[in-house]
Structures are given as structure tokens and as C-alpha cells.
């Protein structure tokens, strides 16, 4: 549909030094990710040429294009033993979302 989807921001947290397997924490983009998963699960429709379609009802080529979409993202790898604090994560989120835009103090408090 040629719509811009902003980059997501994720943190790769290595929880086990032996196998170096990590867990991704979404810093920004959770709503975008959740929305796509809900669409794949047929929780809501997409309007195309004034007709509503659930994912399962789309032509196969449309399903392939949508399910093959690669979300743009930033990823930061956390060093084992040098963890990001919650404050670091909040500051990153604030930098991405609120740089130069004054925000309501209640909204900022809800992030804390």
C-alpha cells in the first residue's frame, strides 16, 4: 500500500553466557508488531478497494507479500554483564518518540 512504517527499536538481551542466546525486548514498535500478529490471526479486516478482507480471505499472492514483509528495525546488543537499566530503556524510547516534541507530563509519568 506504499505506506511508511517507522523503524522498530529492539534490545537483544543475552541471558545465558554459555550459549549466548538472547531475548529481544521491543523498545519501540510493540503496537506495530501486535497489530500484524492480530491481522495474521484474522482478528480484524483490511480494506482494499472498498472491500473488507481478513488475512485468510486474501488471495495467496497478497498473503505472501504481506507475510514476507520485513519490518525495518534498529537493534542494540546488550553486553553480557553490562545490562541496560530500565532508565536506559525509557531514555531510548523517549529519544525515539519525543525528541523536540513537548509531551504531557502524565504521559511521561506513565512510561516510568
C-alpha positions in Angstrom: 0.0 0.0 0.0 3.1 2.2 -0.1 2.8 3.5 3.4 5.8 4.4 5.5 6.2 2.2 8.6 8.7 3.6 11.0 11.6 1.5 12.2 11.2 -0.5 15.4 13.8 -0.5 18.1 14.8 -3.7 19.9 17.3 -4.7 22.5 18.9 -8.1 22.3 19.5 -9.2 25.9 21.9 -12.1 26.3 20.7 -14.0 29.4 22.9 -17.1 29.2 26.7 -16.5 28.6 27.3 -20.2 27.7 25.1 -20.4 24.7 24.9 -16.6 24.1 21.2 -16.9 23.3 19.3 -13.7 23.6 15.8 -12.4 24.2 14.6 -9.5 22.2 12.9 -6.7 24.1 10.8 -4.3 22.0 11.7 -0.7 23.0 9.5 0.9 20.3 7.2 -0.8 17.8 5.2 -3.2 20.0 1.9 -1.9 18.7 3.0 -2.4 15.1 4.1 -5.9 15.9 1.0 -6.8 17.8 -1.2 -5.4 15.0 0.4 -7.6 12.4 0.1 -10.7 14.5 -3.6 -9.9 15.1 -4.1 -9.4 11.4 -2.5 -12.8 10.7 -4.8 -14.3 13.3 -7.9 -12.8 11.5 -8.8 -10.5 14.3 -9.7 -7.6 12.0 -10.1 -6.8 8.3 -8.1 -4.8 5.8 -10.0 -2.5 3.4 -8.9 -2.9 -0.2 -10.9 -1.2 -3.0 -13.8 -0.7 -0.6 -14.0 -4.4 0.3 -13.0 -5.8 3.7 -10.7 -8.8 3.8 -9.5 -10.9 6.7 -5.9 -12.2 6.1 -7.2 -15.7 5.4 -9.6 -14.4 2.7 -6.9 -12.5 0.7 -5.6 -14.1 -2.5 -2.5 -16.2 -1.8 -0.2 -13.7 -3.6 -1.4 -10.9 -1.3 -0.8 -13.2 1.7 2.7 -14.0 0.6 3.6 -10.3 0.1 2.2 -9.3 3.5 3.6 -12.2 5.4 7.0 -11.7 3.7 7.2 -8.0 4.7 10.4 -7.2 6.6 9.8 -4.6 9.2 12.7 -2.1 9.4 14.3 -2.1 12.8 17.2 -0.9 14.9 18.8 -3.5 17.2 21.2 -3.0 20.1 23.0 -5.9 21.5 23.4 -5.7 25.3 26.8 -6.8 26.5 26.6 -9.7 28.9 27.2 -8.4 32.4 26.6 -4.8 31.4 22.9 -4.7 31.4 20.7 -1.8 30.2 18.8 -0.3 33.1 15.1 0.4 32.9 16.1 4.1 32.9 18.3 3.5 29.8 15.4 1.8 28.0 13.0 4.7 28.9 15.5 7.3 27.8 16.0 5.5 24.4 12.2 5.3 24.0 11.8 9.0 24.8 14.6 9.9 22.4 12.9 8.0 19.6 9.4 9.3 20.2 9.6 12.7 21.8 12.8 14.4 20.6 11.8 18.0 20.1 8.1 17.4 20.8 6.8 18.5 24.2 4.8 15.7 25.9 2.1 15.8 28.5 3.6 15.2 31.9 1.0 12.4 32.7 2.1 10.5 29.6 5.7 10.8 30.6 4.8 9.5 34.1 3.0 6.5 32.7 6.3 5.5 30.9 8.1 5.4 34.2 
